[in-house]
Amino acid sequence: MPLLLFSVLGGYLLGIISGLLPGIHNNNFALALVALVPFLAERGLSPFYIAVIILSNALSQTFHDIIPSIFLGAPDGDTALMVLPGHRLLLDGAGAEAVRLSALGSAGSVVASLFFVLPLSLFFKAIYPYLEGRMAWILIFIVFLMLATEKGEDSKKKGSLAKYKHKAFALVLFLITGVLGLFAFARESLMVPVVNFGEPSILLPLLSGLFGASQLIISLLTSSKIPEESVSALRLSRKRILRGILTGSAAGSLMAWLPGLSSAVAALLTGLIAKVDFDRIPLKKKTSKPEPRRFRTSLYSDPYASNPETLDSSKEFIVSNSGVNTANAIFGLVAFVVIGRTRSGAMVAIEDILGTNILELPVLLLFFATMVLTAIFSYFSTVWIGNNAHLLLKKVDYNKLCAGVLIGLGVMVYLFTGTFGFFIFVISTPIGMLSSFMNVRKSHAMGVILLPVILYFL
């Protein structure tokens, strides 16, 4: 038992590192641990405990990776869509609350997922063969829902054709980012990292540019600033918190069974189902007189001035997206046990270490205990970091912070993905800004992943 607790703590601490440091993923640690199995086994650490470390690391990261997304605008593949709503809340003085809501969403999804395990296992074991051959059409339907529900802002005030204009803008953004994704993925082998830390991922420059750097530049071009105080008290209704947990847990549980569908795609579905407007910030001209809203490229002093409903939507989406990521990590284990398919680097590593031993009931029970214990540790550390990060940020000039983070993102991309990755980062950044100029949801930029996956399955 002490060795099990030590392994859980080790994975939990690695999860804090991989969650807080952009560009570092739990897959990097998983690959390193697999390579160290013979060395550690000679010193008394059996492969089972190494698998526990990997599993704990993967779950811990889903709690802590919200922090760089909110405070630094530096996303990974699972938190890309949380950059904009998180940044909005940060500038509204609710950065600490956003982190706490994220931790609550992740912790709640652990509980909810345990209830979903048995019914979903029976359900997907029966219908998985049917779904596997129809993935392209499932994804096309998701894209159709994304475009069909795009209405722009205040489109009813502009006439009957306004909503079609914004749908066209959304389609353009989806196709531009999709072509960018096709170009980048086809040339992923061109990445030659300066610092070799595991297998480089083209998603790092793509998502850092589309969702991170683009938002930082918009903040630099305006007079946005972080408020002096950051409230951590929950100001979202229990109903919306519970809805966020349930929708996120359900979507994350479902996506873990389906090939090609990421947590970001599941997050899109939760936003559409719950009808939360979490990722739209139109650009307006600073003026003392009200003007009819129209397509324009001018910026104004505070693009994050949001009404309470928009802020609540952002908060609910953060709860939901965090639930998606954590549930997806949990059900990656369940999917492997039921259908024999691995859906994450962590599960690939665990399968490599334990093989069929993972299917034994005592092993599974210990794995579930590991996840519950990791979730408890991670909830409190995530909230603590969120409460204290603002104390450091408020001492720094916001424009200098944005500029520093932007430079840091560029340096990180160059170090981890090389010259080609940096090139992708540079061209992704202005494309990521298009959603604000077009006044459409930024989630349409997920075409960078969706279009290549759709074409792969067709």
C-alpha angles and dihedrals in degrees: 000000000000090000090051091051090047090052092049091050091047093053091043091055091047087052090056089053095046091043097050100039113071112224094028114101134183087245088068091057091042092056091047092050092049089055090050096051096101092045094049093042090058088057096052102268106124122214090252092065091047088054089051090054091051093048093047090048092052093050095043091054092057088062100044103038091079091072100069089041092057103034101031106023089234110135135183126208094280099045102038094110092050094063096083100042090041092051090047090055092045091057090045090058094256102104093118091047090051091054092047091050090050091051089048091050092051094045092046091050090056090059094041093047092056088060092048096050101087101039094043092046091055093042098050095041086063101042103028095098089054094050096044093068094047102051095118092057092047090054093045089053090052091051090049090054091050093052096039093054094049109108103155118227121307090351091154089067093056103056137268096295096055095083091053090052091056092046087054091049089050091051091049091051091047092050095044092051091041092055089047089053093049090050093048099044092048090056100038090120089067090072110106107178119215089213112040108214106153127307110335116235124215087212090075097068093033098053095034089057101039098043108015114034093034091059093044091054091051089052090050092052091054133053095252117151139177112255118243093244130048117198118214096181113112110252097172120099119255089239093059092043091052091045090051092050094047097044092044094047092047094047093045091048091051096046093054089069098049124078118234096016114117131197088258091060090049089050090054090055093051090052092050095044095047091041093228118160097216106147112044125105113161120202116239135183117251106247140147093221125066112251131190108263112246139156107293139149100216121114129222135209100262115021090170097064097125135175118245093257092055091049091049089050090053091050094048091049091053090052090048097044091049089051089051093054096047095043089048090054091050096046091048084075093044093049091053092051095047105036102014095239126131116218102178142038090247093058092046088055094046091049089050091052102041105019112187092348087087089071093066113108097230090053092050093049091052090048091053090048088051091054094048092049092046090050092054093051092043096050094058096042092048092051091046093051091046092052093050102038091074091056088063097040096052089061090059128076105251096222091050089048092052091047092047093049091046091053089044091053090051093049092046092050091049093048096047101035106021130219096325092050090050089051090054089048092053095051093041094057100067090040088056090056093058094083092064093048092047092043094230132127114283091222088081086075086073083086082093087077103021099055095051091046092049092051090047092057096041 
